[in-house]
Amino acid sequence: MSEPSHRFAIRVYYEDTDAAGMVYHSNYLKFAERARTEWLRDLGVQQDAWRKDTGLGFAVTRCEIDYRRPARLDDVLDVATRILEIGGASLVAEQVIRRETDEVARLKLVVACIDGSGRPARLPKNLRTAMTAATAVGVND
């Protein structure tokens, strides 16, 4: 993964683990979601206020996960987010979850901008500009 546009640290708690003491597979999605939320917050988007102001939100429309190594109770994980592509109404993101130097999981997601009825909506120009500046990727219309 080349330089991420955002990093987010998270600790594994007991509630995140299964009976074997490893992070339950679906919790990696939660970790990734939290990291994307904080990335947006760093760009000035607090999602609830943004939804109320613009009528827009985000929805994951595709997700691929490769599980590499198990994370365990009390591990401190680093979630690195990198935007691969920004389209008119969506973006493609890669997120890598690491424990120190070990890659724990790798996700590739398509995230759509949607209106209040759940239909695709163009990303507002100011947000596209902020995302592009933060990620140094090209914008595809």
Salt bridges, closest charged atoms under 4 A:
GLU33 OE1 - ARG36 NH2 2.45
GLU38 OE1 - ARG41 NE 3.26
ASP42 OD2 - HIS6 NE2 2.94
ASP48 OD1 - ARG51 NH2 2.46
ASP48 OD2 - LYS52 NZ 3.15
GLU64 OE2 - ARG62 NH2 3.11
ASP66 OD2 - ARG68 NH2 3.92
ASP75 OD2 - ARG99 NH1 3.06
ASP78 OD2 - ARG7 NH2 2.63
GLU94 OE1 - ARG82 NH2 2.87
GLU94 OE2 - ARG106 NH1 2.76
ASP102 OD2 - ARG99 NH2 3.68
GLU103 OE2 - ARG68 NE 3.08
GLU103 OE1 - ARG98 NH2 3.80
GLU103 OE1 - ARG106 NH2 2.78
ASP141 OD1 - ARG122 NH2 3.31
ASP141 OD1 - ARG128 NH2 2.79
